[in-house]
């Protein structure tokens, strides 16, 4: 069953030299992101919003972790990732926030798969 979401992603504390790679990773994970990354590549935060469907039974948390991992991989290290998930078919929204406290557990979990 597919579910329609708005996803707002904010990345901060990242390596600015890797901003283009991070932007590419974000759009790979959520192709409908509607942001001109060129305008924020040198800023303290990267921001993007997109609407689309979560498919195949993926949960909001699983999606948010997938996005955080893609950002961290593109960045080459941990940084702050906030994923605001809004289920557009039935509000309200949930926010998933990732930082160093989550980094080791999520990255290790993936390596063990």
C-alpha positions as CSV (number, residue, x, y, z in Angstrom):
1,X,0.0,0.0,0.0
2,X,1.4,3.4,-0.9
3,X,1.1,6.4,1.3
4,X,1.4,10.1,0.1
5,X,3.9,12.2,2.1
6,X,5.5,15.6,2.2
7,X,9.2,15.3,3.3
8,X,11.1,18.3,4.5
9,X,14.8,17.6,5.0
10,X,17.3,19.9,6.7
11,X,21.0,19.1,6.9
12,X,23.4,21.2,9.1
13,X,26.9,20.9,10.5
14,X,27.9,19.2,7.2
15,X,31.2,19.6,5.3
16,X,30.4,22.4,2.9
17,X,32.9,21.0,0.4
18,X,30.6,18.0,0.1
19,X,27.3,19.9,-0.3
20,X,26.9,18.9,-3.9
21,X,27.3,15.2,-3.1
22,X,24.8,15.6,-0.2
23,X,22.3,17.3,-2.5
24,X,22.7,14.5,-5.0
25,X,22.2,11.8,-2.3
26,X,19.1,13.6,-1.1
27,X,17.5,13.7,-4.6
28,X,18.5,10.1,-5.2
29,X,16.6,9.0,-2.0
30,X,13.6,11.3,-2.6
31,X,13.5,12.3,-6.3
32,X,10.7,14.8,-5.8
33,X,12.7,17.2,-3.7
34,X,11.8,20.7,-4.9
35,X,14.7,22.8,-4.0
36,X,17.3,24.6,-6.1
37,X,20.3,23.4,-4.2
38,X,22.5,25.8,-6.1
39,X,21.1,28.6,-3.9
40,X,22.0,27.0,-0.6
41,X,25.2,25.0,-1.3
42,X,27.4,27.4,0.6
43,X,24.9,28.0,3.4
44,X,25.0,26.6,7.0
45,X,22.0,24.4,6.2
46,X,20.8,22.5,3.2
47,X,17.0,22.4,2.9
48,X,14.7,20.6,0.6
49,X,11.0,19.6,0.4
50,X,9.3,17.1,-1.8
51,X,6.1,15.1,-2.0
52,X,5.7,11.5,-3.1
53,X,4.8,8.0,-2.0
54,X,6.4,5.6,0.4
55,X,6.1,2.3,-1.2
56,X,6.6,-1.4,-0.3
57,X,5.6,-1.0,3.3
58,X,8.4,1.3,4.2
59,X,7.7,3.2,7.4
60,X,8.4,6.9,8.0
61,X,11.2,6.0,10.4
62,X,12.8,3.6,7.9
63,X,12.6,6.3,5.3
64,X,14.1,8.9,7.6
65,X,17.0,6.5,8.6
66,X,17.6,5.8,4.9
67,X,17.9,9.6,4.2
68,X,20.2,10.1,7.2
69,X,22.5,7.3,6.1
70,X,22.7,8.6,2.6
71,X,23.5,12.1,3.9
72,X,26.2,10.8,6.3
73,X,27.7,8.6,3.6
74,X,27.9,11.6,1.1
75,X,29.2,13.8,3.8
76,X,31.9,11.4,4.9
77,X,31.0,11.8,8.6
78,X,28.1,12.5,10.9
79,X,26.2,15.7,10.7
80,X,22.7,16.8,11.8
81,X,19.8,15.6,9.7
82,X,16.2,16.5,10.4
83,X,13.5,14.7,8.4
84,X,10.0,16.2,8.9
85,X,7.5,13.6,7.6
86,X,3.9,14.8,6.9
87,X,1.4,12.2,6.0
88,X,-0.6,14.3,3.5
89,X,-3.5,11.9,3.4
90,X,-4.0,12.2,7.2
91,X,-2.3,14.9,9.3
92,X,-0.5,15.6,11.8
93,X,3.2,15.2,11.1
94,X,6.1,13.4,12.8
95,X,9.7,14.6,13.0
96,X,12.7,12.4,13.1
97,X,16.0,14.0,14.2
98,X,19.4,12.4,13.8
99,X,22.7,13.4,15.2
100,X,25.8,11.8,16.7
101,X,23.7,9.9,19.3
102,X,22.1,7.9,16.4
103,X,25.1,7.8,14.0
104,X,27.0,4.8,15.3
105,X,23.9,2.6,15.9
106,X,22.4,3.2,12.5
107,X,25.6,2.9,10.5
108,X,26.7,-0.2,12.4
109,X,23.2,-1.8,11.9
110,X,23.6,-1.3,8.2
111,X,27.1,-2.8,8.1
112,X,25.9,-6.0,9.8
113,X,23.2,-6.6,7.1
